[in-house]
Amino acid sequence: MSILNYDRDFPPLQAPAQARAPAPARAPVSRSQQPLFIAVVGATGVGKSAFIKQITNDTKIRIGTSLRSCTKTIEASMTMYETRQSRKYQLVLLDTPGFDDDEVSDADILEEIAAWLKLQHREGQKLSGLIYLHRITDERMGGQGYRNLQMLKALCGEESLKNVVLVTNRWEQLADKKVGEKRLNEDLLGERGFWRSLIHHQATHLPYDGTPEKATAIIDRIIDYSPTVLKIQDELAKGTALYETEAGEKVVSQIEKDLERRAKQVESLHAQVETLKQKVEDANRLLRDYEKLCDKQAKEREALNARHGQDKDRLEKRIQELTALLEKEGILGPGLEKTKPTNSSMFEGKGIPRRKNKKKKGASECVIS
């Protein structure tokens, strides 16, 4: 497969070269004839409503400014469309909710789409084509995009993929288009790309940069296709229950996976709760041990203070006894004052002999113990 270049392969106001030659153009229709139905699909927040507003100029269309979906049900916008060859058609663009809405389940969305498609098939109306939008600014194919892509395959079936135009949008938001070209040629259209199987079944790719020229090129391509019956329409017409269709089985499978994942999450949460309980018990045990230690230290401190008081009392009593003994021996005067010693140094150097203190007979020695 040749490498695509945005400026070379998708010039403004020119039909992009594709591997599949377009089907012969149908004759122009008048206002009284049946309109052409084109469904616009893709992940939530991808820009489906903005694309439809570009074509129809419908002021009632709400365009979201965040990833929160503004489209909860299928919403139809009708316009009188004129091709670049001046052919006029009644055109109905169907804005569909994505299979990744946080507020509406995939099962509810499938039921909404299936009911509309079943009614359309009963009235003999067919889709001229489907436009699948994908942001070229996305660095990788996330879970939302992959889920919507799988549902597209299941809803259409292999036979109707030839009526699908895979549109990469938001090219105008890329600072370097080579980055987008690399993602397109490797991640989407490459040998192992996410769109490879769709291209193999004759789905085509066109870019959209937010300009009217690129938008009309996409619509003009689909107008040349022969209307088709989707696989889910055929399954429902044959009496197959919705959740036994291929699309229904994918939704059921996804629900089962979600339930299994949530069950594991609940199990993990239970394990975390048990771990937290054990940690709380361990913390409480440590707290009790700490309180016991504090009580023990408090009692030891009280005992130490009491022993200190007793030691202080004994010491004071001993001091009093010693003081009384020293006073009795004349070593200390009244009031614990020392008896003034004789300054013998005053006699030194004056030729006065120093008097030696003689020990009195019978004088007892004072022993301080």
Solvent accessible surface area in square Angstrom, and as a share of the most:
residue,aa,sasa,rsa
1,M,124,0.55
2,S,87,0.56
3,I,120,0.61
4,L,29,0.15
5,N,47,0.24
6,Y,11,0.04
7,D,99,0.51
8,R,153,0.56
9,D,32,0.17
10,F,5,0.02
11,P,31,0.20
12,P,88,0.56
13,L,115,0.57
14,Q,105,0.47
15,A,77,0.60
16,P,14,0.09
17,A,91,0.71
18,Q,57,0.25
19,A,118,0.91
20,R,46,0.17
21,A,83,0.64
22,P,77,0.48
23,A,30,0.23
24,P,125,0.79
25,A,63,0.49
26,R,57,0.21
27,A,75,0.58
28,P,82,0.51
29,V,29,0.16
30,S,58,0.37
31,R,161,0.59
32,S,110,0.71
33,Q,95,0.42
34,Q,111,0.49
35,P,28,0.17
36,L,13,0.07
37,F,19,0.08
38,I,0,0.00
39,A,7,0.05
40,V,0,0.00
41,V,22,0.13
42,G,3,0.03
43,A,7,0.06
44,T,9,0.05
45,G,26,0.25
46,V,3,0.02
47,G,18,0.17
48,K,14,0.06
49,S,14,0.09
50,A,40,0.31
51,F,0,0.00
52,I,0,0.00
53,K,65,0.28
54,Q,54,0.24
55,I,20,0.10
56,T,16,0.09
57,N,118,0.61
58,D,40,0.21
59,T,119,0.69
60,K,178,0.75
61,I,22,0.11
62,R,160,0.58
63,I,80,0.40
64,G,34,0.33
65,T,143,0.83
66,S,71,0.46
67,L,120,0.60
68,R,157,0.57
69,S,17,0.11
70,C,41,0.25
71,T,8,0.05
72,K,65,0.28
73,T,63,0.37
74,I,24,0.12
75,E,79,0.36
76,A,67,0.52
77,S,9,0.06
78,M,122,0.54
79,T,28,0.16
80,M,60,0.27
81,Y,14,0.05
82,E,89,0.40
83,T,6,0.04
84,R,87,0.32
85,Q,114,0.51
86,S,79,0.51
87,R,40,0.14
88,K,105,0.44
89,Y,0,0.00
90,Q,28,0.12
91,L,0,0.00
92,V,5,0.03
93,L,0,0.00
94,L,4,0.02
95,D,7,0.04
96,T,7,0.04
97,P,5,0.03
98,G,2,0.02
99,F,10,0.04
100,D,13,0.07
101,D,16,0.08
102,D,145,0.75
103,E,101,0.45
104,V,34,0.20
105,S,59,0.38
106,D,18,0.09
107,A,18,0.14
108,D,76,0.39
109,I,1,0.01
110,L,0,0.00
111,E,79,0.35
112,E,61,0.27
113,I,11,0.05
114,A,5,0.04
115,A,65,0.50
116,W,64,0.22
117,L,8,0.04
118,K,89,0.38
119,L,92,0.46
120,Q,4,0.02
121,H,62,0.28
122,R,164,0.60
123,E,107,0.48
124,G,53,0.51
125,Q,46,0.21
126,K,98,0.41
127,L,1,0.01
128,S,2,0.01
129,G,0,0.00
130,L,5,0.03
131,I,0,0.00
132,Y,3,0.01
133,L,2,0.01
134,H,15,0.07
135,R,33,0.12
136,I,2,0.01
137,T,41,0.24
138,D,44,0.23
139,E,139,0.62
140,R,184,0.67
141,M,23,0.10
142,G,26,0.25
143,G,60,0.58
144,Q,76,0.34
145,G,11,0.11
146,Y,105,0.40
147,R,72,0.26
148,N,8,0.04
149,L,1,0.01
150,Q,38,0.17
151,M,7,0.03
152,L,5,0.02
153,K,51,0.21
154,A,0,0.00
155,L,10,0.05
156,C,2,0.01
157,G,8,0.07
158,E,113,0.51
159,E,144,0.64
160,S,1,0.01
161,L,7,0.04
162,K,79,0.34
163,N,1,0.01
164,V,0,0.00
165,V,0,0.00
166,L,0,0.00
167,V,0,0.00
168,T,0,0.00
169,N,6,0.03
170,R,67,0.25
171,W,1,0.00
172,E,98,0.44
173,Q,109,0.49
174,L,28,0.14
175,A,118,0.92
176,D,70,0.36
177,K,67,0.28
178,K,151,0.64
179,V,62,0.36
180,G,0,0.00
181,E,21,0.09
182,K,122,0.52
183,R,43,0.16
184,L,2,0.01
185,N,17,0.09
186,E,95,0.43
187,D,61,0.32
188,L,5,0.03
189,L,3,0.02
190,G,15,0.14
191,E,131,0.59
192,R,234,0.85
193,G,11,0.10
194,F,80,0.33
195,W,0,0.00
196,R,75,0.27
197,S,51,0.33
198,L,0,0.00
199,I,40,0.20
200,H,142,0.63
201,H,56,0.25
202,Q,90,0.40
203,A,3,0.03
204,T,6,0.04
205,H,5,0.02
206,L,2,0.01
207,P,2,0.01
208,Y,16,0.06
209,D,27,0.14
210,G,32,0.31
211,T,50,0.29
212,P,75,0.47
213,E,64,0.29
214,K,13,0.06
215,A,0,0.00
216,T,34,0.20
217,A,10,0.08
218,I,1,0.00
219,I,0,0.00
220,D,11,0.06
221,R,24,0.09
222,I,0,0.00
223,I,0,0.00
224,D,26,0.14
225,Y,7,0.03
226,S,73,0.47
227,P,59,0.37
228,T,13,0.08
229,V,51,0.29
230,L,2,0.01
231,K,77,0.33
232,I,0,0.00
233,Q,3,0.01
234,D,57,0.30
235,E,29,0.13
236,L,19,0.09
237,A,61,0.47
238,K,154,0.65
239,G,66,0.63
240,T,45,0.26
241,A,56,0.44
242,L,33,0.17
243,Y,75,0.29
244,E,116,0.52
245,T,0,0.00
246,E,56,0.25
247,A,0,0.00
248,G,0,0.00
249,E,98,0.44
250,K,68,0.29
251,V,3,0.02
252,V,50,0.29
253,S,43,0.28
254,Q,44,0.20
255,I,67,0.34
256,E,105,0.47
257,K,120,0.51
258,D,23,0.12
259,L,107,0.53
260,E,99,0.44
261,R,114,0.42
262,R,136,0.50
263,A,59,0.46
264,K,123,0.52
265,Q,93,0.41
266,V,75,0.43
267,E,120,0.54
268,S,53,0.34
269,L,103,0.51
270,H,114,0.51
271,A,57,0.44
272,Q,96,0.43
273,V,67,0.38
274,E,102,0.46
275,T,69,0.40
276,L,105,0.52
277,K,108,0.46
278,Q,94,0.42
279,K,123,0.52
280,V,87,0.50
281,E,96,0.43
282,D,41,0.21
283,A,55,0.43
284,N,65,0.33
285,R,114,0.41
286,L,122,0.61
287,L,97,0.48
288,R,127,0.46
289,D,71,0.37
290,Y,131,0.50
291,E,87,0.39
292,K,140,0.59
293,L,90,0.45
294,C,49,0.29
295,D,82,0.42
296,K,119,0.50
297,Q,87,0.39
298,A,33,0.25
299,K,141,0.60
300,E,92,0.41
301,R,135,0.49
302,E,118,0.53
303,A,51,0.39
304,L,100,0.50
305,N,94,0.48
306,A,56,0.43
307,R,125,0.46
308,H,121,0.54
309,G,28,0.27
310,Q,101,0.45
311,D,60,0.31
312,K,110,0.47
313,D,90,0.47
314,R,144,0.52
315,L,111,0.55
316,E,78,0.35
317,K,127,0.54
318,R,98,0.36
319,I,88,0.45
320,Q,124,0.55
321,E,81,0.36
322,L,38,0.19
323,T,21,0.12
324,A,58,0.45
325,L,73,0.36
326,L,28,0.14
327,E,67,0.30
328,K,167,0.71
329,E,76,0.34
330,G,46,0.44
331,I,84,0.43
332,L,26,0.13
333,G,16,0.16
334,P,125,0.78
335,G,67,0.64
336,L,103,0.51
337,E,121,0.54
338,K,172,0.73
339,T,83,0.48
340,K,182,0.77
341,P,110,0.69
342,T,114,0.66
343,N,95,0.48
344,S,41,0.26
345,S,66,0.42
346,M,109,0.49
347,F,72,0.30
348,E,101,0.45
349,G,89,0.85
350,K,138,0.58
351,G,75,0.72
352,I,91,0.46
353,P,116,0.73
354,R,147,0.54
355,R,218,0.79
356,K,171,0.73
357,N,144,0.74
358,K,178,0.76
359,K,148,0.63
360,K,161,0.68
361,K,206,0.87
362,G,84,0.81
363,A,50,0.39
364,S,88,0.57
365,E,130,0.58
366,C,47,0.28
367,V,112,0.64
368,I,106,0.54
369,S,103,0.66
